């Protein structure tokens, strides 16, 4: 086996991206909902854009259609720099590289900051030692000559923050703002070896740089919420402040030629110049989104990107702009309820309800009410449903959401949740510690005081007799007589609020809330045991499909999953930073979640990443390769391994180069399951032996400092 180890250690030096994308995909917004910070055009109608949560999307038809590429990252990406048609870098809180026009990306280092590369070896990254820059912070321009693996920092003893860097030939410009609000411009004429500050008198936060030719440079930014433009006609030695007439923060700039250019900013602002940036005219658009970048190809086709993944296109050199995607809703979703995995409803701000009959692939929008704000929704069947909310909002539909009838009692109480057990009997909980009950489909309501002043957030009835309420101060109430009497079954430790409750059968239930709290009962709610989530942010919703498999969704886009009844909760997805307010699972594969800023996500793979999956949030203390299970197997087996936190820093940052290779009995390589730069954690990957002969196989885990091999048997 020693010969085998030498061979595998040799090939670990070659790394490529084989991790598949997240098992969750966007139903809304399209093509995805994470903020996009920069977009670039390549040849052959290819465009690439980067943004939050490791988002990298690619188009091969000038932006008409987009798809997520393999970034293998969940960090914020703020900038793109391509040195040719194929080789490019993405920078933000880490540095990634592509050699196939953005299709696949590999981790280079943990270098943070916006970037610009002159070629595949020499590049720059900018930032500050702190942000916002205090008086003792310093601006940083870092330079690499080995493709981003190692960096030399040039620190400026001035309290400043740098936002952008760009080169043309040997001349480079870096711009930003200092502690006192003064615009900062740094200039180099020797390929970044030395830098000189060239502007010290103008106030404003400079964001973007554009070289028009060998002498003219344009900078854009903002001061006091108004756009500013600076222009130089002598390679950045001197600058003139231009009135851009842009009443908004401006972030992105692009010139189609030496005369015609555009800048974009917040609130849908697009401004145009036709005289090399001397004067600017705002373009009338119906947009209100936050725009962060703009680019054009050589054929007059333009792309704007911005907040919530927004994409706008122009086919006529910026004269007109349009969205290639239909976005059904871009505000916050507060709740969702699905009758089955095909038919369901999502409830949004302004009392908007969306209905789907094909698992979320398409939606129909309805308005419940013009005035009252609705917060929770519950359906008895495909036709009959109820919605409740603020100021006594109480509505009913009998035709699948097409029309809604106000069945309120005249109360102005803020209702928090609704739960119906059949067409006749239902309950409504309020934030003020009382419950209303109907036994005739909402025609009449009886008020049931709870004798508890605490706010009630979520209510769930299992049948006409047994129900539960959770709320502030981690309180859980239970009734056994249809709500006539309620008892505090367990006053849980802590002062946080519980926000969601669900049951699997009559005995097993789960309650989730703020600060990562999750509790389980196995005796019909009489006792509750806190489970460890390893999360400190709040949960908005919990859903289980059986006694073992369930999901949690909450703040910052966190989705956790358990397959052992909550004994372990695993980070299943971090696709977005948007708060998630509702989740519903249907079977072992299908689950839908909704949240803020119009986010609707779905998985049809149980949320698993196709291929390699990190299955616990705990960081292992040592390397380990586990025995595959099952073994013997036919045809699929699972292999788990552990990557610990290194005490000494790695050359590439906090990630470890990892190989997991399958060999036959003669030591010949059969397949490589993993060839990745991985963060510390515990991972699992399946090997499908279909197409391979029965017999003994070996699998080896190989890193820079660890090698282990185990034996497995494929039996057909």
Secondary structure, DSSP 4 states (H G I P E B T S, - for coil): -HHHHHHHHHHTT-----PPPPSEEEEESSS--S-EEEEEE-STT-EEEEEGGG-EEEESSTTSS-EE-B----S-EEEEEESSSS-EEEEESSEEEESSTTSB-EEEE---SEEEESSSS-EEEEEESSSS--TT--EEEEEESSTTSS-EEEEESS-EEEEEEEEETTEEEEEEEETTSBEEEEEESSTTSS-EEEE-S-BSEEEEEEE-SSS-EEEEEEETTEEEEEEESSTTSS-EEE-----S-EEEEEESSSS-EEEEEGGG-EEEESSTTSS-EEPP----SPEEEEEE-TTS-EEEEEGGG-EEEESSTTSS-B-SS--S--S-EEEEEESSSSSEEEEEGGGEEEEESSTTSS-EEEES-SSSPEEEEEESSSS-EEEEEGGG-EEEESSTTSS-EE---S----EEEEEESSSS-EEEEETTSEEEEESSTTSS-EEEE-S--SPEEEEEESSSS-EEEEEGGGEEEEESSTTSS-EEEEE-SSSPPEEEEEEETTTEEEEEEGGG-EEEESSTTSS-EEE-----S-EEEEEESSSS-EEEEEGGG-EEEESSTTSS-EEEE----S-EEEEEE-SSS-EEEEEGGG-EEEESSTT--SS-EEEESSPPSS-EEPPPBSSSBSSEEEEEEEEPPPSS-BTTBS-EEEEEEEEETTS-EEEEEEEEEE-SEEEEEEEE-TTS-SEEEEEEEE-SS-EEEEEEEE--
